[in-house]
Every structure is written in C-alpha cells, then in structure tokens.
Amino acid sequence: MKGWIILALLAGALYYLYTETDKLDAPIAEAQTIIKDMKSKAQSITGTQIIKIDQRLAKARAEILERLSASELEEFNKIPFTPDAIADFKDTYCGTKAPEHPVFSRDNLLYICDHL
C-alpha cells in the first residue's frame, strides 16, 4: 500500500511540473530531438522509407485517368498525390464558388473533386 502512495505522489509531482511550470520543457524537447535523430539515422541506414498507399485513392486515380483527354491527363499528372496537395487542389478548384480550371473541363473537374 505504501508503494502505491509513493507512486501516486511521484505521478502528481511530475504532472504538476509538466503542466504548471517550464522545468520539464527543456528535457522533453531534448528527448524529442534524440528520438527524431534516431529515426532519421535508422532511415538513412536502411535507405528505405515506408510509404503508405491508400488503396481507395489509387483506385480513384485510375478511374479518373480513364476519363481525361491528353492535355487533362498531363495536367492531372502534375498534381502530387499527397494528402496536402490533394487538399490544396480541392480547396482551390472544388466547391460552389471555385474558379474554373484552365485545363480540366467542368465535368471532369467535378468528377475529380467527387472522387479525390
């Protein structure tokens, strides 16, 4: 029972230091830097990077490619298939008040917006 009380007091003290003071900010930042460096070194040693492929997105991309003309296909291939790039494209060209795209036809643009 005595051990639980000590553990609870220690946890309470750490919680107080973490939330109410800046005493733990430097050690936490240092630990995060060390972890980031270790991940970077492990990645450089193996020379590989894990890339998660979204199967739904890959299928949607294939369906979109079937519809596009040659110029639209060339323009579509310029869009990187990353979550940030897709979100930027949708923010810019999808929606009721979005401007028309200079290359994509209105129908194909709507199709792209619906399937991305």
Sequence and secondary structure as in RCSB ss.txt:
>XXXX:A:sequence
MKGWIILALLAGALYYLYTETDKLDAPIAEAQTIIKDMKSKAQSITGTQIIKIDQRLAKARAEILERLSASELEE
FNKIPFTPDAIADFKDTYCGTKAPEHPVFSRDNLLYICDHL
>XXXX:A:secstr
 HHHHHHHHHHHHHHHHHHH STTHHHHHHHHHHHHHHHHHHHHHHT       HHHHHHHHHHHHH  HHHHHH
HTTS  SHHHHHHHHHHH STT    SSS HHHHHHHHHH 
